[in-house]
Amino acid sequence: MSLLPLLLLFALLAAAVWHDVRARRIPNAVVFPGTLAALALHALLPAGDGLFGTPAGSLGMLSALGGLGLGLA
């Protein structure tokens, strides 16, 4: 595994912890870029490691999106 994804994760977690301890909330300005970076990283990873690397992973993503739709209804 590359070191870059771990460094990005550590930076995101450090920012989230800092905001959480300081203001007892994690702002969307920290959450949304982290989510977008994670999706972009998984889409760009080599075959087998990314978002749609296996059929089971693709089905899991579609299943998760369905649950998101139910939560918003």
C-alpha positions in Angstrom: 0.0 0.0 0.0 1.2 3.4 -0.9 2.1 6.0 1.8 0.1 8.8 0.2 -3.4 7.5 1.1 -2.3 7.0 4.7 -0.9 10.5 4.9 -4.1 11.9 3.5 -6.2 9.9 5.9 -4.0 11.0 8.8 -4.4 14.7 7.8 -8.1 14.4 7.5 -8.5 12.6 10.9 -6.2 15.2 12.6 -8.4 18.1 11.2 -11.6 16.3 12.3 -10.2 15.6 15.8 -9.0 19.2 16.2 -12.4 20.6 15.3 -14.2 18.1 17.4 -12.2 18.8 20.5 -12.3 22.5 20.0 -15.9 23.1 19.0 -17.6 19.7 19.6 -18.6 19.4 16.0 -16.9 18.4 12.7 -17.8 21.0 10.0 -18.8 19.9 6.5 -15.8 21.8 5.2 -13.7 18.9 6.6 -16.1 16.0 5.8 -16.9 16.7 2.2 -13.4 17.1 0.8 -12.4 14.0 2.7 -15.3 12.1 1.1 -14.5 13.4 -2.4 -10.8 12.6 -2.0 -11.6 9.0 -0.8 -13.9 8.4 -3.8 -11.4 9.9 -6.3 -8.5 7.8 -4.7 -10.5 4.6 -5.0 -11.5 5.3 -8.6 -7.9 5.9 -9.6 -6.3 3.0 -7.8 -5.0 0.1 -9.9 -7.4 -2.7 -10.9 -8.5 -4.8 -8.0 -7.8 -2.1 -5.4 -10.4 0.5 -6.4 -14.0 1.2 -6.1 -15.2 -1.1 -8.8 -12.4 -3.6 -8.6 -14.6 -6.6 -8.0 -18.2 -7.3 -8.9 -19.0 -7.7 -5.1 -17.5 -4.3 -4.5 -19.7 -2.7 -7.2 -22.8 -4.3 -5.8 -21.9 -3.2 -2.3 -21.6 0.4 -3.5 -25.0 0.3 -5.2 -26.5 -1.2 -2.1 -25.0 1.5 0.1 -26.4 4.2 -2.2 -29.9 2.6 -1.9 -29.7 2.9 1.9 -28.6 6.5 1.5 -31.8 7.2 -0.5 -33.9 5.6 2.2 -32.3 7.7 4.9 -33.1 10.9 3.0 -36.7 10.0 2.4 
